[in-house]
């Protein structure tokens, strides 16, 4: 069964460092998302991406964050200068060829900022 | 905010009992979805109900949607220990495609 894969599964970084989280969405999907979840808390929307551009972003997704689909398969989330409060699980999700369908989630990347 | 708010935050029941979780939201939606998350894992889609539907079934799951009250409920019948997980509702607003999730209901089913 097709699945969304995320790497790394866990990354530890120093405050102020840049981090890139990678995702390989399901191949025929067109809508891509990043969410984050601070331990035990709610799943927070960061950004949605369609047709090679951001379609929606939340107030969390400030200038420190960026997304890219560099090669038609990978979908990356970059945090330019990490803060302690960026420590969380980051989930990538992809959706099929219509808005409002089921989202398929990866297993997440745990980011720990020291 | 648009995201759904689940209620209760935590629910503990015995195996075989039914579990009911509720979700409220604030604005017009295209659809509402329920997801499940095992501890430390990704979310898994359970069921989608469209704004023009009132009830939907899938196996032991029953979802209702009341758009006049902006609320939904998820019923899991004959619960099993393996149903222990967090359950999230997610709403897709009418005019955009960002799916917003609530804080979830943590369900514990005791064997």
Boltz contact constraints between the chains, C-beta under 6 A:
constraints:
  - contact:
      token1: [A, 42]
      token2: [B, 103]
      max_distance: 6.0
  - contact:
      token1: [A, 43]
      token2: [B, 101]
      max_distance: 6.0
  - contact:
      token1: [A, 45]
      token2: [B, 98]
      max_distance: 6.0
  - contact:
      token1: [A, 45]
      token2: [B, 100]
      max_distance: 6.0
  - contact:
      token1: [A, 48]
      token2: [B, 97]
      max_distance: 6.0
  - contact:
      token1: [A, 48]
      token2: [B, 98]
      max_distance: 6.0
  - contact:
      token1: [A, 56]
      token2: [B, 96]
      max_distance: 6.0
  - contact:
      token1: [A, 56]
      token2: [B, 98]
      max_distance: 6.0
  - contact:
      token1: [A, 91]
      token2: [B, 42]
      max_distance: 6.0
  - contact:
      token1: [A, 99]
      token2: [B, 97]
      max_distance: 6.0
  - contact:
      token1: [A, 100]
      token2: [B, 30]
      max_distance: 6.0
  - contact:
      token1: [A, 100]
      token2: [B, 31]
      max_distance: 6.0
  - contact:
      token1: [A, 100]
      token2: [B, 92]
      max_distance: 6.0
  - contact:
      token1: [A, 102]
      token2: [B, 45]
      max_distance: 6.0
  - contact:
      token1: [A, 105]
      token2: [B, 42]
      max_distance: 6.0
  - contact:
      token1: [A, 105]
      token2: [B, 43]
      max_distance: 6.0
  - contact:
      token1: [A, 106]
      token2: [B, 42]
      max_distance: 6.0
  - contact:
      token1: [A, 107]
      token2: [B, 42]
      max_distance: 6.0
  - contact:
      token1: [A, 108]
      token2: [B, 42]
      max_distance: 6.0
